[in-house]
Amino acid sequence: MLPVDFIESMRVQLGQEAELLLRALETEPVTSIRLNSKLDVLTFECDTDEVPWHIDGYYLSERPQFTLDPLFHAGCYYVQEASSMFIQQALEQYIDSSSVVLDLCAAPGGKSTLISEYLGADGLLVANEVVRQRVFVLSENIQKWGNGNTVVTHNTPEEFGERCRHLFDCILVDAPCSGEGMFRKDEQARSEWSLQTVRMCAERQRSILMDVWDALKPGGILLYSTCTFNEEENEKNVNWIAEVLGADVLPLDYDPSWGITEGQVGYHFYPHKTKGEGFYLCVLRKNSNEELQPVKMKTKDAGQKANPHPEYLPVMRSWLQHPDDWAIRYTDRFATAYPLKYKELIDWFSTRLTCISTGFGLGEERGRGIAPQHSLSMLKDLRKEAFPMVALTREQALSYLRTEALNLTDVPLGLLLLTYEGVPLGFAKNVGNRQNNLYPNEWRIRHL
């Protein structure tokens, strides 16, 4: 049941149209996914339709059991609300692909993987999550997406504002909100909602924006979004940003057939008019009257060490399609690869921020040799031919993803790259009488 105060607030905000919204919130939610470039065809056994504002977005006529699809675990697609994919339009209209972008409230990673895909090899994304438990889910999804152009951090907005002054070309603040847009699919969001919660969320959103504001360059772009409908958390906060922090609201081009509703500022997705859940987005440009103060990139010791076995470096580079595009850092027994183009900046991040990952794990010293880390198998730049490949059936793939013992026949000894439908799932090692399952235990399928 919808909260009474919410019903009344929507009637004030939308007038007679509120009844259409309220009825829509009692219908079944929409299922949508966004394809990764790892996969170029849809493999779902149901009807599909295109999300009009994102070229890789698709609606599914029914919700499959994604846990039983090995391609889901391989990062071939992300289950994302169609409405939030509209961020792609803001990126295309205002953000150069060579930008340095901060996704401040990034978990679980839908918008981060979208931005990562847009930036490609030209730009750099910092995907941040302040909640400790959620940052590891974010890191997992980033690794599975496989671009290697993303640093995952665990810092507060205030730390970014203080330590990264005038650093980012664009900041996305997908602000924690009262969650009205999720009422159709989340009963807890309904039960926890109140007018007081709305006011508390609006205050917290302004605090977050104030704290991180200095990290945005003068003339930089702020993308402000929520998954709620009310003006308190949306239009009123945007007007506060413009007037108090100093920014200009920017327009977005869109097709009227998409059913998007323009607010006094920004754009609303109402589920009775657009095919998706509730969402709000506004684009602002920071006033450029303050002098740009570039960050000094002097780095302290980041805990790196020289490679004790120089012969490992050419081995690890042979695992990559474009080895000259990557810098490699050694920390303890582990080697991490990250974009050479942003080496200085990423090295600086590693000493100033709490970094969960700075690129992707490449290799690990084991005994007298070097072994690939699992995240390498997820990387799009992996040179698959560097390893003996073994194709798995669906049943074998699910067994592997549950970290169960493998029973493969006629496979070579040593390290194996396991694939499903031509897409890498991870590594195993054939030691003769058995195959050791090397899938990360923390990623395993726990429930079917």
N, C-alpha and C positions, 0 to 999 in steps of 0.2 A: 504493500500500500504506500502511495506517495505521501510524504509529509504534508500536513495541512498548510503550514506556513509557506512551504515551497509552492504549492498550488496557488495560493493567494498572491505570492510575489510574482509568479509568471503571468497571472491575469493582469496585474498592474503593468508589467513590462511589455507584454505582447498584446494585450487587449483580447479581442475575440479569437485571435489566432492561437491563444494559449490552449484552447480546448483541443486543437489539432495536435499540439505538442504533447499534451497530457495523454491523449489516446495512443500516440506513437510510442510513448515510454512504457506502455503495457504490452507491446508487441515483442516478437522474438528479435534478439540482436542480430546484426549482420556479421558474417565471417568474411574476412579479407586477408590476403597475403601479398607480400611484395617479393618478387623474384630476385635472387642474386644472379650475377652474371656467370656463376658456376653452372647454371641450368638455363637452357635456352628454350625448353618446351615444358608445358604443363603436364603433369602426370596424374592429376586427380581424376577419380572416377565419378565425377559429378559435373553438372553444368557450371560454366564459368562466364564471367562478364568482366569487361575492362573497367578499372577505376579511371575516370576520365582525366583527372588532374595529375596522374603519375603513370608514365609509360610502362612501368614494371609492376603496377598494382592490379590485382584481380579479386573479384568477388567470387566466393564459392557458394553454390546453392545449398549446400549442407556442410556441416562441420565434421571433417574426418577426425579420426583418432590420431592426431599428429604424432603422438608418442610411438606409434607403430610404423612410422615412416622413416627409414634410415636416412633419406635425403633431408629430412628436417634436422636430424642430429648432425648432418654434414654441413649445415649452414647454407643449403641451397635456396632457402626462402625464409622469410620472417613473417610470423603471424602478427599483423599490425592493423590497427584501426584505420580504415580507409580515410576518414576525415583528417587524421594527423599527417597523412602523406601529402597534404596540401603544402606543407613546408617546402616541398620540392619547388613549387612555383615561386616562393620567396627567394630561394637560392638562385634559381635561374634568372630572375629579374634583377637581383641586386648584389649577388656575391660572386666574385671571380673564383674560378676553381683553384687558383694558386694561393688562396687565403689561408690564414691560421685562424681556426674556429674553436670556440669553447662551447661545449654542451654542458651547462652547469649542473643540471639535475637530470642525469642521463639514464639511470637504471629504469627498466631492464635493458634498454639498448635499441629500441625501434627507431627512434629519431637519429641516434648516433650512427647506426649502420646506414641509414639513408644519407646522412651528411657525408659519411666516409665514402660511400659509393659516388656521390656527386663530386667530391674533391679528387678522387682517384690518386694518381701518382704525383699530381701537381701540388696539392695542398696538404695541410696537417690538421688533424682533429685532436683536441684534448677532451676526452669524455670523462666527466667527473661525477662522483656520487658521494654524498656526505654520510649516508647510512652504511655502516661497515658491512652488514650482512648482504646488502643489495649490491655492493661494489663488485663482489666476486661473481654474481650472476651477470652483471654488466661485462666484466672482463671475459667471461666464458662466451657470451654472445658476440663480442667483438672478435675474439679469436676464431670462432666458427665462421664469421663472415669472411675473414681471410684477406683483408686488404693490406695490412701491415703499416698503414699510415696514421695509426691512432695511438695516443698515449692515454692510459687509463689512470685516473688519479682519485685520491680520497682526501679532499680538502674542503674547508668551509668557504663560502663566498667571500668572507672578510679576508681570508688568506690570499685569495686571488687578487682582491682589490689592493692589498698592501704589497704583495710580492711581484705582481705582474703588471705594473702600471703601464698603460698605453701599449699593451702587447697584442691584443687580439683584434683582428679585422672584423670579426663577427662573434656575437655571443647569443646563444639560444638559452632563454630562461623559460623552460616548460615548468611553470611554477606549481609547487604542491598546492592543491586547491580543495574546495568542498566536494568535488566529484559529481556534480549534478548530471554531467554528460554521461556518466557511467550507470545511472539509475536503471537502465534497461537490462544491464548484465551483472550488476553487483548489488545484491540485497544489503550487504553491509554498508555500502555507501548511502543507501536510503535510511538505514536505521541510525547512522551516526550524524546525519545532517541536521542542522538547526540554524536559525538566524545568527545565533552567537558564533557558531562555527564559521559561517560566511565572513563575519566581521574579523574573527581571529585570523582566518586565512588571508584576507586582504591586507591586514597589518603585517603578517609574516612575509607576504610577497613583496611589500614595499621595503621591508628590512633587507631581504635578500638582494633586491635590485640596488638599494643604496650601498650595500657592502661591496658588490662586485663592479659597480659602475666605473671605478677608476681603471679597471683592467681593460676596458674598451677604448680603442684609439679614438681621438677626435675625428669625426667624420665616419666612424665605424657604425656597423649595423647591429641593432638589437632586434632579435626575434622574440617577442613575448607571446606565450601561449598558455592556455589552461584547457582543462576538460570540463568546464562548467559554463553555465548560461548567464548568471547574474551580472548586472552592470557593476556591482561593488568590486568584484575581483577582476573585471575586464575593462570596460570603458573608463571607469573612474580611476583605476590604477594607471591606465595609459595616459590619461590627462595629467595625472600626478607626475609621471615620468617626464612628459613634455614640459611641464611648467616648473617643477622643482629641480629635477636633474638636468634638464636642458636638452631637448631633442625635438626633431620634426617628425610628424607622422607621415608615412609614405603610402601611396596607393598601390594596390596590386591589380593587375589585369587578370580577368577570368571570364569564362564563358557563362553567360546568363543561364544556359540550360543546366548548369551544374547545381542550381538551387541554393547557392550561397547567399546569405543575408548580410548586407552591409549594416554595421552598427553606426552609431554616431562617430566612432573611430573603430577601425578593425573589422574583422569578418567572422561571422557566426556560422556554425554548422548545426542546424536543428534537424533531428532525425525524421520529422514529418515533411521536410523539404529536400534533404540530401540523404543519400544512401550511405549511412554510417552513424557513428555515435556523436554525442555532443562535443564540440570543439570550438575554440576561439583563437584567432591569430591576429597579431598586429605587428607591423614592421616600422621601426623608428630609426632615424639617423641621428647619432649624437652630434650636438652642436660643435662646430670645429673652431670656436673662438679661443680655446685654450691651446697653449703651445704643446706640441707633441714632445714627449719625453721618452725617447727609445730606451728600452731595457739594456743595461750593460751586461754583456754575455760572458763576463769572466766566470769561469767555473772552478769550484773547489774539487778536491779529490772525490770522485763519485764511487769510490770503492772498487775501481777497476784494477786489473792486474795484467801484466804481460802474459801472452799465451805461453805456457811452459812447454808446449809441444808444437813448434811451428808447422809441422806436417799436417796438423789438423785443419789449418785455415784453407788450403786448397781443396781438402775433402769437403768441408762445409760449403764452400763456394760452388762446388760441383752439384750441390743439391738444389741450386737456384737457377731459374731461367735467365735472369738478368743480374748476375752477381755484382756487377760494377755499380748498381743502383743502391747497394746496401752498405752501411757501416756496421761493424761488429764490435760489441763490447763484451769483455770477460769479467764475470763476477763470481768468485769462488770457482766452482766446477762448471758453471753454466755460461754459455755464449748466447747473447741476444743480438738479433739483427734489427736494424731500424733505418729509415730513409737517409741516405747519405746527404741529400739536399738539405735536411734539417738537423744534421748531426750536432752542430753547435747549440742550437736551441733545445734539442732533446737532452743533450748532456747538461745543459743549464737547468732544465726542468727536474732532472734526476737528483739535483743537489738542493733545490728550493722547494719542491713539492713532495707529497707522499705519493709516490708512483707505485701502482700495482703492476703495471706493465708499460714498457717503453718500446713498443714494436711487437716482436714475436720471439718466442724461444726458438733458438736454432739448434744448438747442440749441447750435450752434457758429457763431461768426461766420466767414463766408467772403466775402471781398471786401467788397462793399457791402450784404450781406444776412445773414440768419440762416437756417441750415438745421437740420432736426431731426437729432438723433443716433439711431443705430440702436436704442438701448435704449428710446427712446420708442415704437417700433413694437411692442415686446414688452409694453408697459405695459397693464394692463387698463383704466386710466382714459383711454387714448387716445381722442380723438374722431375716429373713422375718417373721418367726413364732411369733416374739415378738409382732406383730400387727395384728389385723383383716385385712385380705386381701380381696379386691374387684376387680374382673376382669372386665375391661372395653372393650366395643366394639371399633372398630376403630373410629366411629363417636363420641362416648363418650370421647375417649382419646384425640381426636383433640379439642373437646370442652373444656376439662380440660386444655390442653396446651395453649389455648387462654385465660385462666383464666375466663371463663364464668361460670355462675351459673350452678350448677349440679342438676340433677333430677334423683337420684338413688332410687330405691325401694328395700325394704326388706334387708336393711343393718343395722348392729348394731349401737347403739349410741356411740359417742365418736370418737377418732382418728382412721382413716382408712388409710391403705397403698393401694394405687391404682396401679394396674398392667395392662400391656398389653402384651399378648402372654407370660405370666409368668414373665415378666421383670418389676421391679418397675419403676413407673413414678413420684411418689411423694405422698404427704399426703393430706388428706382432713379431715374435722371434721363434723360428723353428729350431729347436735344439736336438732334433732327431726323434726321440720317442714322444715328444709333445710339442705344442706350440704355446709359448707364453703370451698371454693376452696383455698388451701394453696400453690398453685404453685407460684414460685417467679415472681412477676410482671415484673421484668426486663428481664426475660427469655421468656416471653410469645411469642406466634406466633402472629406477627402483620399483616402480609400480606399472603394471600393464592394465 
